[in-house]
Amino acid sequence: MGKQALSDLKLVEYGDFITAPYCAKLFADMGAEVIKVEQPGTGDSARRAGPFPNDTPHPEKSGLFLYTNTDKLGITLNLETALGVKVFKELVQHADVLVENNAPGIMDKLGVGYETLKQVNPSLIMTSITPFGQTGPYRDFKTTDLITFHMSGYGYVTPGGGVDDPDKEGPLKAGGRQSEFASGLTAAVATMFAFLARKRTGLSQYVDVSMLESMHCLSLGPTAGYLYNGKAPNRMKYGMLGSLANLPAKDGYVCVGLFDEGQWLRWVEVMGTPDWAKNDVFKDRLQRSANWDVIEPLMAEWSKDYTKEELTERGQSKRVPCLPINTTKDVLESKQLAARKFFVKVDHPEADIVKMPGAPYKLAKTPWLLKRYAPLLGEHNEDILCGRLGYTKDDLVKMRQAGVI
Amino acid sequence: MRERAKSKRIPGKTDGLPLKDIRIADFSWVAAGPWATALMAQMGAEVIRVESRRKLDICRNQPAFADDVPGINRSYFFNIFNASKKSCTLDLSKPRAAEIAKKLVKISDIVIENFAVGVMEDFGLGYDELSKVKPDLIMVSISGLGQTGPLKNAVCWGNNLHAYSGLTGLTGYTDGQPRQMGGTWADPLTAVTATFAILAALHHRDETGEGQHIDISQCEATMAQLPEALMDYAMNDRVRRPTGNMDEAMAPHGLYRCKGEDKWIAIAVSNQAEWEALCDVLGNPNWTKEERFSYELGRWQNQDELDRFIEAWTKEHEHYEVMNLLQKAGVPAGPCLDAEELYKDRHLQARSHFIEIEHPEVGKRPSVAVPWHISGVPSPDYFHAPTLGEYNEYVFHELLGLPRERIAKLIEEKVIY
């Protein structure tokens, strides 16, 4: 048993882009051995996504790929060849977990579906992440982050804070690719539950994870009130409305949350107790909610003369929830995150030093660790195919010639 | 040898569930802790929330209420985020409470809390204290910015953390102004993140007997999902701004108005084949043959006008109809659904994603199933979120063995409160 929590786990990943690769990364960074299987030639499509240093595209320098595939070993295999399938089964035979995100039916078509692999490895845990799951009327539908986000319920209520005209300010997707990462994370949790179940029973498990269900479960806060009172929230009405403000600062914006009377009164002090705040119309939370579109501009008129840091300090000194709306530059320069050593660096043979987000959790005894860079395409073909599965270097040449690796 | 007090369960209900021998002393509140313990409860753990009338979980008063009638046992938020748990009341600010809380911890495997940094220590229930009582304890502390660092004592809620993490600065229309997430994003995301860390720690403890303290920052959990923008700055000194529903490369990509009020379809075309299929569905009108739309970069550069043409068509159709037509042709598309449409969606219904739970005060109400289907774990344990202090007798008398007279005194002294 190594020094990380999951050092005794072995995963094979046959995934692309984000969901399955990120799921596998979570295990790898916690010590599990992860063998990532990519298409020969092109590899994972995340290799095309960037960002690239100096905006120069290069399959070994894509930021998304470098982040999502840390701590993994990488081989190439073409599962449309009989030998590719054979080798894949040999890998799966020695693994605890297979995680994949191919469209439903593809694994079966390739000859590596669950029923087949269960014969090869009777205690296999196979996790399949798909847009809508392995069953149901939408089973064969395609998705992207945009679509999952908007179908999940989250899009319909974003932006929060209320819009003047829902037709002009339509549903908005969050920045980045939240539903992709969130689905990979959800699948990692599900896989761990299956792993713990298997510890008890020894039995193989199939884990079916749907991106839509994963994302919907994260949208319950703003949307599930409907289940209790039959009213579906929209971008104009949500319980927290009237308590949050994005206020302009000299050098950007801050986010202030004024949820209770105490916070409101203290923020009024921070603002120097302006006359307008003494008006009866603002005297309690319900009134303020109703008049928020009058209050916000008044607060903005005051806040715009201060920097983000000044506003944050003044607010925090009076125990008001106020933090800067950080740009990515602010985040990378944050003293808090530096103290937490949140960003990590890895030395990569092609991309030089790559800085990236690090641990989402700090376990005191078995920490998250970045041990190796994301693999070059086919980097461990020899180590694994020869070193472990007994193929010779000559075999590998033939495999390459036949398009197997 | 772990002490295991008998727990009051319906026989057979937790059979086959991976956490059936696990007890969690849950001191957390709102969402970041509770959603994690809800998932673990549904996977078999006995989760005992420690609440207090002195400072009620604000979610007990979070509208919407059942039938719009307020009440601390009637909030959708509390009831959904705390399904399958038990509740006892203990005022941790009372000196006598710590001793009782420790008795509970002694027979628990996991402690979870999301108080401001230092609060548990002030209660005499920090990790150092609790690990004396239970050496292999797994304790999870969730906070906004972490247990350490110059901002560890900052007051913050979810939206402040979206802001600090950079997410808010990346979310907005093409005018570039940062906009808020529609709701509590960092909270449930952190809860799922925490669950993974806890399960990993549980496995480690199973193998080695070693517990540990886990420090989780909601901001860090959120930033773990923002690598592209953060690395673009690290690599290229580029500060990314919001880009609405646009994509870096795909076009058409965005939301298009459909028939009806505030009805939209999301469409994302990622290659030439999908583009041609989209044109076919639209009936190949003349504009689709324009040279500038015939290749990927041209579509991206001219997407404003492209979007207008497409919307002229989608506006004549209902959003589900557009999804069905486009998906049938192999084009990724999906309607922007509101909560009612989600509940009634035939696919989610077919997947049994919504369940029904009977609650002593609000009766039968819908809730959601866990977001995974595990073949060997077909029946998660779903039961009603607890009324306040519903299990006091069970926790203090049955589990902890406190005599009834002592319990009565503690109630009188508002320690059990």
Contacts between the chains, C-beta under 8 A, distances in Angstrom:
chain1	res1	chain2	res2	distance
A	1	B	207	5.6
A	1	B	208	6.3
A	5	B	200	4.0
A	5	B	201	5.9
A	5	B	203	6.2
A	5	B	204	4.1
A	6	B	200	5.5
A	6	B	203	6.7
A	6	B	204	7.9
A	8	B	207	7.0
A	26	B	196	6.1
A	30	B	200	5.3
A	49	B	228	7.4
A	50	B	228	7.4
A	50	B	232	7.7
A	50	B	248	7.5
A	51	B	228	6.1
A	51	B	231	5.6
A	51	B	232	3.9
A	51	B	235	5.7
A	51	B	236	6.5
A	51	B	238	7.6
A	52	B	235	7.3
A	53	B	235	4.7
A	53	B	236	6.9
A	54	B	235	7.7
A	54	B	236	6.7
A	55	B	236	6.7
A	63	B	227	6.4
A	63	B	228	6.1
A	63	B	231	3.7
A	63	B	232	6.8
A	63	B	235	6.4
A	64	B	227	6.4
A	64	B	228	5.6
A	64	B	231	7.9
A	66	B	231	7.7
A	67	B	227	4.0
A	67	B	231	6.6
A	68	B	227	7.3
A	132	B	347	6.2
A	133	B	351	5.8
A	133	B	373	7.1
A	134	B	373	7.8
A	135	B	350	7.0
A	135	B	351	6.6
A	136	B	347	4.6
A	136	B	348	8.0
A	136	B	350	4.3
A	136	B	351	5.0
A	137	B	346	5.7
A	137	B	347	4.9
A	137	B	350	6.1
A	138	B	327	7.6
A	138	B	347	4.3
A	140	B	327	7.9
A	141	B	323	7.8
A	141	B	327	4.5
A	141	B	332	7.7
A	141	B	334	7.5
A	142	B	327	6.9
A	142	B	330	7.0
A	142	B	331	7.6
A	142	B	332	4.1
A	143	B	332	5.7
A	143	B	334	6.6
A	144	B	247	7.8
A	144	B	250	7.4
A	144	B	253	7.9
A	144	B	268	4.1
A	144	B	270	6.9
A	144	B	332	5.4
A	146	B	245	6.2
A	146	B	247	7.0
A	146	B	253	6.4
A	146	B	254	7.5
A	146	B	266	5.1
A	146	B	268	5.0
A	147	B	266	4.6
A	147	B	267	7.9
A	147	B	268	5.9
A	147	B	332	5.7
A	147	B	333	6.7
A	147	B	334	4.0
A	148	B	334	7.5
A	149	B	266	7.9
A	150	B	255	6.8
A	150	B	264	7.3
A	150	B	266	4.2
A	150	B	334	6.3
A	150	B	335	7.5
A	150	B	336	4.2
A	150	B	337	7.5
A	151	B	266	7.3
A	151	B	334	4.3
A	151	B	335	6.6
A	151	B	336	7.2
A	151	B	337	5.4
A	152	B	337	7.7
A	152	B	342	7.9
A	153	B	337	6.1
A	153	B	338	7.0
A	153	B	339	5.8
A	153	B	342	5.2
A	154	B	181	7.8
A	154	B	182	5.7
A	154	B	183	7.5
A	154	B	185	7.7
A	155	B	182	7.7
A	155	B	255	7.8
A	155	B	266	7.3
A	155	B	336	5.0
A	156	B	182	7.6
A	156	B	336	5.3
A	156	B	337	6.4
A	156	B	338	4.9
A	156	B	339	7.9
A	157	B	182	3.5
A	157	B	183	6.2
A	158	B	171	7.5
A	158	B	179	7.5
A	158	B	180	7.7
A	158	B	181	5.9
A	158	B	182	3.5
A	159	B	171	7.3
A	159	B	172	7.4
A	159	B	179	3.6
A	159	B	180	5.5
A	159	B	181	7.6
A	159	B	182	6.7
A	160	B	159	7.4
A	160	B	179	7.7
A	160	B	180	3.9
A	160	B	181	5.7
A	160	B	182	4.6
A	160	B	183	6.0
A	161	B	179	7.1
A	161	B	180	4.5
A	166	B	262	5.0
A	167	B	257	7.6
A	167	B	262	7.0
A	169	B	173	7.0
A	170	B	245	7.9
A	170	B	255	5.3
A	170	B	257	7.5
A	170	B	264	5.9
A	171	B	245	8.0
A	171	B	255	5.8
A	171	B	264	5.7
A	171	B	336	4.6
A	172	B	171	6.8
A	172	B	172	7.3
A	172	B	173	6.7
A	172	B	179	6.4
A	172	B	244	6.7
A	172	B	245	6.7
A	173	B	171	7.9
A	173	B	244	7.7
A	173	B	245	5.1
A	174	B	167	6.6
A	174	B	170	7.7
A	174	B	171	5.0
A	174	B	181	6.0
A	174	B	185	7.2
A	175	B	167	6.0
A	175	B	169	7.7
A	175	B	170	2.7
A	175	B	171	4.5
A	175	B	172	7.9
A	175	B	226	7.4
A	175	B	229	6.8
A	175	B	240	7.7
A	175	B	242	6.2
A	175	B	243	7.8
A	176	B	167	7.3
A	176	B	170	6.1
A	176	B	225	6.3
A	176	B	226	5.1
A	176	B	228	6.2
A	176	B	229	6.3
A	177	B	225	7.7
A	177	B	228	7.4
A	178	B	185	7.7
A	178	B	225	5.9
A	181	B	224	7.4
A	181	B	225	4.0
A	182	B	189	6.5
A	182	B	192	7.4
A	182	B	225	6.9
A	185	B	189	7.6
A	185	B	192	5.5
A	185	B	193	6.4
A	185	B	196	6.8
A	185	B	225	7.9
A	186	B	192	6.0
A	186	B	371	5.4
A	186	B	372	6.9
A	187	B	372	7.4
A	188	B	196	5.2
A	189	B	39	7.1
A	189	B	192	5.8
A	189	B	195	5.0
A	189	B	196	5.1
A	189	B	199	6.9
A	189	B	372	7.6
A	190	B	371	7.6
A	190	B	372	3.5
A	190	B	374	6.4
A	192	B	196	6.3
A	192	B	199	3.9
A	192	B	200	6.8
A	192	B	203	7.5
A	193	B	18	5.0
A	193	B	19	7.8
A	193	B	43	5.3
A	193	B	199	6.9
A	193	B	372	7.3
A	193	B	374	6.4
A	193	B	377	6.7
A	194	B	18	7.6
A	194	B	374	5.0
A	194	B	376	6.9
A	194	B	377	7.1
A	195	B	203	7.3
A	196	B	18	3.8
A	196	B	19	7.0
A	196	B	199	6.6
A	196	B	202	7.1
A	196	B	203	7.0
A	197	B	16	7.2
A	197	B	17	7.6
A	197	B	18	4.1
A	197	B	374	6.8
A	197	B	376	5.2
A	197	B	377	5.3
A	198	B	376	7.1
A	199	B	18	8.0
A	199	B	203	8.0
A	199	B	206	7.3
A	200	B	18	6.9
A	201	B	16	7.5
A	201	B	376	6.5
A	203	B	376	5.4
A	204	B	375	8.0
A	204	B	376	7.6
A	205	B	374	5.7
A	205	B	375	5.5
A	205	B	376	4.5
A	205	B	377	7.5
A	206	B	374	7.4
A	206	B	375	4.2
A	207	B	372	6.0
A	207	B	373	7.4
A	207	B	374	5.2
A	207	B	375	7.6
A	208	B	372	7.0
A	208	B	373	4.1
A	208	B	374	7.8
A	208	B	375	8.0
A	209	B	371	7.0
A	209	B	372	5.2
A	209	B	373	7.8
A	210	B	351	6.9
A	210	B	371	7.1
A	212	B	347	7.8
A	212	B	348	7.4
A	213	B	348	7.5
A	213	B	351	6.8
A	213	B	353	5.5
A	213	B	369	7.9
A	213	B	371	4.2
A	213	B	372	7.8
A	214	B	371	4.7
A	216	B	342	6.5
A	216	B	348	7.5
A	216	B	353	7.1
A	216	B	368	7.2
A	216	B	371	7.3
A	217	B	188	7.1
A	217	B	368	6.1
A	217	B	370	7.8
A	217	B	371	4.5
A	218	B	185	7.0
A	218	B	188	4.7
A	218	B	189	6.2
A	218	B	192	7.5
A	219	B	182	7.8
A	219	B	183	7.1
A	220	B	80	5.9
A	220	B	81	7.4
A	220	B	188	7.1
A	220	B	368	6.5
A	221	B	31	6.4
A	221	B	77	6.9
A	221	B	183	4.4
A	221	B	184	3.8
A	221	B	187	6.9
A	221	B	188	6.7
A	222	B	182	4.9
A	222	B	183	2.7
A	222	B	184	6.9
A	223	B	183	7.4
A	223	B	338	7.5
A	223	B	339	4.2
A	223	B	342	7.2
A	224	B	76	5.5
A	224	B	77	7.6
A	224	B	80	5.6
A	224	B	339	6.6
A	224	B	368	7.3
A	225	B	63	6.8
A	225	B	64	3.2
A	225	B	76	5.0
A	225	B	77	7.5
A	225	B	339	7.3
A	226	B	64	7.5
A	226	B	338	7.7
A	226	B	339	3.5
A	226	B	340	5.6
A	226	B	343	6.6
A	227	B	76	5.9
A	227	B	80	7.4
A	227	B	339	7.4
A	227	B	343	6.7
A	227	B	354	7.9
A	227	B	365	6.5
A	227	B	366	4.4
A	227	B	367	7.1
A	228	B	64	4.9
A	228	B	65	6.5
A	228	B	66	4.9
A	228	B	67	7.5
A	228	B	74	7.7
A	228	B	75	7.7
A	228	B	76	3.8
A	228	B	79	7.6
A	228	B	362	7.6
A	228	B	365	6.3
A	229	B	64	4.2
A	229	B	65	6.8
A	229	B	66	7.1
A	229	B	67	6.4
A	229	B	68	5.0
A	229	B	76	7.5
A	230	B	340	7.8
A	231	B	64	6.7
A	232	B	338	4.1
A	232	B	339	4.1
A	232	B	340	4.3
A	232	B	341	7.6
A	233	B	338	7.6
A	233	B	339	6.4
A	234	B	262	6.7
A	234	B	338	6.5
A	235	B	182	7.3
A	238	B	182	7.2
A	238	B	183	6.6
A	239	B	62	6.3
A	239	B	63	5.1
A	239	B	64	7.5
A	240	B	183	7.5
A	244	B	159	5.3
A	244	B	180	6.2
A	246	B	163	7.7
A	246	B	168	7.2
A	246	B	177	7.9
A	246	B	178	5.9
A	246	B	179	7.4
A	246	B	180	6.6
A	253	B	163	7.8
A	253	B	169	7.9
A	253	B	178	5.7
A	254	B	163	7.3
A	255	B	159	5.6
A	255	B	160	5.3
A	255	B	162	7.4
A	255	B	163	3.7
A	255	B	168	6.4
A	255	B	180	7.6
A	256	B	160	8.0
A	257	B	156	7.7
A	257	B	157	4.8
A	257	B	159	5.8
A	257	B	160	5.8
A	259	B	157	7.0
A	316	B	154	5.6
A	316	B	155	6.4
A	319	B	155	5.2
A	320	B	155	6.6
A	321	B	155	4.8
A	321	B	156	5.1
A	321	B	157	5.2
A	321	B	160	5.1
A	322	B	155	7.9
A	322	B	160	7.0
A	323	B	154	6.7
A	323	B	156	5.7
A	323	B	160	4.1
A	323	B	161	7.3
A	323	B	163	5.2
A	323	B	164	4.6
A	324	B	163	6.5
A	324	B	164	6.7
A	325	B	163	4.3
A	325	B	168	4.9
A	325	B	169	5.3
A	325	B	178	5.1
A	326	B	163	6.6
A	326	B	164	5.6
A	326	B	165	7.2
A	326	B	166	5.1
A	326	B	169	6.0
A	327	B	166	6.9
A	327	B	169	5.2
A	327	B	239	4.8
A	328	B	166	5.3
A	328	B	169	7.2
A	328	B	170	7.7
A	328	B	226	8.0
A	328	B	229	5.0
A	328	B	230	5.4
A	328	B	232	7.1
A	328	B	233	4.0
A	328	B	239	5.6
A	328	B	240	6.0
A	329	B	233	5.6
A	329	B	237	7.8
A	329	B	239	5.1
A	330	B	166	7.5
A	331	B	164	7.8
A	331	B	165	7.0
A	331	B	166	4.5
A	331	B	223	6.9
A	331	B	230	6.3
A	331	B	233	7.7
A	332	B	230	6.7
A	332	B	233	5.4
A	332	B	234	6.0
A	334	B	164	7.9
A	335	B	149	7.7
A	335	B	150	5.6
A	335	B	151	7.9
A	336	B	145	5.7
A	336	B	146	7.5
A	336	B	149	4.5
A	336	B	150	5.7
A	336	B	151	4.2
A	336	B	152	8.0
A	337	B	149	7.8
A	337	B	220	7.9
A	339	B	148	6.4
A	339	B	149	3.8
A	339	B	150	6.1
A	340	B	146	5.3
A	340	B	148	6.4
A	340	B	149	5.1
A	340	B	217	7.0
A	340	B	220	7.0
A	342	B	220	5.6
A	342	B	223	7.1
A	343	B	230	7.9
A	343	B	234	7.6
A	354	B	231	7.5
A	354	B	234	7.8
A	354	B	235	7.8
A	355	B	231	7.1
A	355	B	234	4.1
A	355	B	235	7.9
A	356	B	227	6.0
A	356	B	230	7.3
A	356	B	231	5.7
A	356	B	234	7.3
A	357	B	220	7.8
A	357	B	223	5.1
A	357	B	224	5.4
A	357	B	226	7.0
A	357	B	227	5.6
A	357	B	230	5.9
A	359	B	220	7.0
A	360	B	193	5.2
A	360	B	197	7.8
A	360	B	216	7.4
A	360	B	220	5.5
A	360	B	221	4.7
A	360	B	224	4.1
A	361	B	193	6.5
A	361	B	194	7.0
A	361	B	196	7.8
A	361	B	197	4.0
A	361	B	214	5.9
A	361	B	215	7.3
A	361	B	216	4.9
A	361	B	220	7.7
A	361	B	221	7.5
A	362	B	146	7.7
A	362	B	147	7.9
A	362	B	214	6.9
A	362	B	215	4.2
A	362	B	216	7.4
A	363	B	197	6.3
A	363	B	200	7.4
A	363	B	201	6.0
A	363	B	212	5.7
A	363	B	214	5.2
A	364	B	212	4.6
A	364	B	213	4.6
A	364	B	214	7.2
A	364	B	215	7.5
A	365	B	204	7.5
A	365	B	210	5.8
A	365	B	211	7.9
A	365	B	212	3.9
A	366	B	200	7.5
A	366	B	201	7.1
A	366	B	204	5.3
A	366	B	212	6.8
